[in-house]
Amino acid sequence: MLLALKCTFNGVYQRKIKKGYELLIDFYICFLYEVTIHR
């Protein structure tokens, strides 16, 4: 849950230079990256 909020916040913070589908891509990359590191 916290990870999802973190990734979402990161995406929203950068939204002014990204489109919607780019936000989704960034979210999944962020999520997978964090999950892999903390496994």
N, C-alpha and C positions, 0 to 999 in steps of 0.2 A: 504493500500500500504506500509506504513512505517512498519507495523507489519510484513508483508510478508518479507520485506527486512531484518528486525531484525532476524526473525526465520531462514531465509536462511543463513545469516551471521553466526549465532550460529552453524548451521549445517556444513557449509564449514570450520569453524574454527576448528571443531573437526573431520574433514574428515579423517585425518591420522590414526584414530583408528576405523573408521566405514566403512561399505559397503554402496552401493547405496541405497538399500531398507531400511537400517537403517536410512539414511538421510531423506528419505520420512516419515518414522514413526516419527522421532524426529520433523520434520517440522509440521506435523499434531498435535502432542502432544503440541508443543510450541504454535501453533496457537490457538487451543482450550483452552489451559490454559490461555493465555492472554485475549481471548475474554470473557471467563467466569469471570475472575477477574474484567475486566473493564466494565462489563454489568451494 
